[in-house]
């Protein structure tokens, strides 16, 4: 019996994950939605099914502990395997590293880096068999040093570097790899990170729906990196060429203003 090719989307219960699920579904992909919040996943699956698409497979899972096994077992039970994997799950924390809870920062590294790495490498045979690919969600933060959010910025720098390298390595397997690097996106991410006020210039902010659409298009066109919005692309270019001390001072000043605004 033929195994069905599936698009697996992690962090699919809110924000950008929801919009990525919608855009993949609109373009004819059968989905597996992965996150912790079952009620939200089922609501999204019902919404997609109501448009006439096949109802997505819902996988309720914590990704910090052996995520590949959980996803593989859930898909095998449905006669499916990954064709595309969208590593969207992740979170951030705002504050100076020495003042934040160390265990929370390690949990962030486990999710943003370790789980993403595991899922990027666990299904190479399946992705190759179906001529599929890997879309990793990074951030413009990955181009910058991040005083005030040091660990988060570092995890996104890893996602950027790792994904660009896989883009090159996986070509021989017929697998496309793309890293989506949005600027500020109004989602639940800010609340989870402890950000009460946005200091992001409106010029840089893009909706989750816009980011998802741009990410999908660039991914399917075989791009290595997608940065939605010209101002964010210019910011990424500036980060490549500007003196590091200038970038450190600029990010530090922004985070200091944000902390000051939150105390008011």
C-alpha positions in Angstrom: 0.0 0.0 0.0 1.3 3.4 -1.0 2.4 5.7 1.9 0.7 9.1 1.9 3.0 12.2 1.7 2.3 14.6 4.5 3.4 18.2 5.5 4.3 18.2 9.2 4.0 21.6 10.9 5.2 22.1 14.4 3.9 24.9 16.7 0.7 24.8 14.7 -1.7 25.9 17.5 -1.1 29.6 17.3 0.3 32.6 15.4 2.6 31.9 12.5 2.1 28.1 12.8 -1.7 28.5 12.2 -1.1 30.7 9.1 1.5 28.4 7.7 -1.0 25.5 8.1 -3.6 27.6 6.2 -1.3 28.5 3.3 0.0 24.9 2.9 -3.6 23.6 3.0 -4.8 26.1 0.4 -2.1 24.9 -1.9 -3.2 21.3 -1.7 -1.0 19.8 1.0 -2.3 17.2 3.4 -1.2 18.2 6.9 -0.1 16.9 10.2 -0.4 19.6 12.9 1.9 19.2 15.9 1.6 21.2 19.2 0.7 20.8 22.9 -2.8 22.4 22.8 -5.2 19.7 21.5 -8.3 21.9 21.5 -6.6 24.5 19.3 -5.2 21.9 17.0 -8.6 20.3 16.5 -10.2 23.7 15.9 -7.7 24.4 13.1 -8.1 20.9 11.7 -11.9 21.4 11.6 -11.5 24.8 10.0 -9.3 23.4 7.2 -11.7 20.4 6.7 -14.6 22.9 6.4 -12.9 24.3 3.2 -13.2 20.9 1.5 -9.6 19.9 2.2 -8.7 16.6 3.9 -8.8 17.0 7.7 -5.3 17.3 9.0 -3.8 14.7 11.3 -3.6 16.1 14.9 -0.5 15.1 16.9 -0.5 16.4 20.5 3.1 16.3 21.7 5.7 18.1 23.7 8.7 18.5 21.3 11.4 18.6 24.0 11.6 14.8 24.3 12.2 12.5 21.3 9.9 14.4 18.9 10.9 12.4 15.8 9.7 9.1 17.3 6.4 10.6 18.3 5.7 12.1 14.9 6.9 8.9 13.1 4.6 6.7 15.1 1.6 9.0 14.7 2.0 9.2 11.0 2.7 5.5 10.5 -0.5 4.7 12.3 -2.2 6.8 9.5 -0.2 5.2 6.6 1.7 8.5 6.1 5.2 9.9 6.2 6.7 13.4 5.8 7.2 15.0 2.5 7.7 18.5 3.9 8.6 19.5 7.5 8.0 23.0 8.8 9.9 23.5 12.0 8.0 26.5 13.4 7.8 25.6 17.1 9.9 27.9 19.3 9.8 30.6 21.9 11.9 33.5 23.2 12.6 35.2 26.6 13.4 38.9 27.1 15.8 40.0 29.7 19.5 39.9 30.6 20.7 36.3 30.5 22.1 36.4 34.0 18.8 37.5 35.4 16.5 35.0 33.5 15.8 31.6 34.8 18.6 29.3 33.5 16.4 26.3 33.2 13.9 28.2 31.1 16.8 29.3 28.8 17.9 25.7 28.5 14.3 24.7 27.6 14.4 27.3 24.9 17.6 25.9 23.5 16.1 22.4 23.6 13.1 23.5 21.6 14.6 26.1 19.2 17.8 24.2 18.5 17.8 20.6 19.6 14.3 19.6 18.5 14.6 21.5 15.3 17.9 19.8 14.5 16.4 16.3 15.3 13.4 16.9 13.1 15.6 18.3 10.3 17.7 15.1 10.2 15.3 12.4 11.2 13.3 12.1 8.0 15.9 12.6 5.2 15.0 9.3 3.5 11.3 10.2 3.4 11.8 13.8 2.3 14.1 12.6 -0.5 11.6 9.8 -1.6 8.9 12.4 -2.0 11.1 15.2 -3.5 10.1 17.3 -0.5 11.8 19.7 1.8 12.4 21.4 5.0 11.2 24.9 6.0 12.9 26.1 9.3 11.5 29.2 10.9 14.3 31.5 12.0 14.2 35.3 12.5 15.9 38.5 11.5 17.3 38.2 15.0 19.6 35.4 13.7 21.6 38.0 11.8 22.3 40.0 15.0 23.9 39.8 18.4 21.2 40.1 21.0 21.9 41.8 24.4 18.6 41.8 26.2 17.6 38.5 24.5 21.0 36.9 24.2 20.0 33.2 24.3 17.0 33.7 21.9 19.1 35.6 19.3 21.8 32.9 19.6 19.3 30.1 18.9 18.1 31.9 15.8 21.7 32.4 14.6 22.0 28.6 14.9 18.8 28.1 12.9 20.1 30.4 10.1 23.5 28.9 9.9 22.3 25.3 10.1 19.6 25.7 7.5 21.8 27.4 5.0 24.3 24.6 5.4 21.6 22.0 4.9 20.4 23.8 1.8 23.7 23.0 0.3 24.1 19.5 1.7 20.6 18.2 0.9 20.7 19.2 -2.8 22.2 15.9 -3.7 19.2 14.2 -2.0 16.7 16.2 -4.0 15.5 18.0 -0.9 14.9 21.8 -0.8 15.8 23.6 2.5 14.8 27.1 3.3 15.0 29.3 6.4 12.2 31.8 6.9 13.5 34.9 8.8 10.7 37.3 9.6 11.0 40.5 11.5 8.5 41.4 14.2 5.2 39.5 13.8 2.2 40.3 16.1 1.5 36.9 17.6 1.4 35.3 21.1 5.2 35.0 20.9 5.7 38.4 22.5 3.5 37.5 25.6 5.4 34.2 26.0 8.7 36.1 25.8 7.6 38.5 28.5 7.3 41.5 26.1 4.4 43.8 27.3 5.1 46.7 24.9 6.3 46.5 21.3 9.3 48.7 20.5 9.5 47.4 16.9 9.1 50.1 14.3 5.8 49.6 12.4 7.9 49.7 9.2 9.5 46.3 10.1 6.3 44.6 11.4 4.5 42.1 9.1 1.3 40.1 9.7 1.6 36.3 10.3 -0.5 35.7 7.2 1.8 37.8 5.0 4.9 36.1 6.5 3.5 32.6 6.0 2.5 33.4 2.3 6.0 34.8 1.6 7.6 31.9 3.3 5.6 29.3 1.4 6.3 31.0 -2.0 10.1 31.3 -1.4 10.3 27.7 -0.1 8.5 26.3 -3.1 10.7 28.4 -5.4 13.8 26.8 -3.9 15.1 29.9 -2.1 17.7 29.4 0.6 16.6 32.3 2.8 13.3 34.2 2.9 13.1 37.6 4.7 9.6 39.0 4.3 9.4 42.8 3.7 12.0 45.0 2.1 12.9 46.9 5.3 13.7 43.6 7.1 15.8 42.5 4.1 17.8 45.8 4.3 18.2 45.3 8.1 19.7 41.8 7.4 22.1 43.2 4.8 23.1 46.0 7.3 23.7 43.4 9.9 26.1 41.6 7.6 28.3 44.6 6.9 28.0 47.0 10.0 30.6 46.9 12.7 29.7 44.4 15.4 30.1 47.0 18.2 27.5 49.2 16.4 25.0 46.4 16.2 25.6 45.5 19.9 25.0 49.1 20.9 21.9 49.4 18.8 20.2 46.2 20.0 21.1 46.9 23.6 19.6 50.4 23.3 16.4 49.0 21.9 16.0 46.4 24.6 16.8 49.0 27.3 14.1 51.3 25.9 11.7 48.3 25.9 12.4 47.4 29.5 12.0 51.1 30.5 8.6 51.3 28.7 7.4 48.1 30.4 8.2 49.5 33.9 6.0 52.6 33.3 
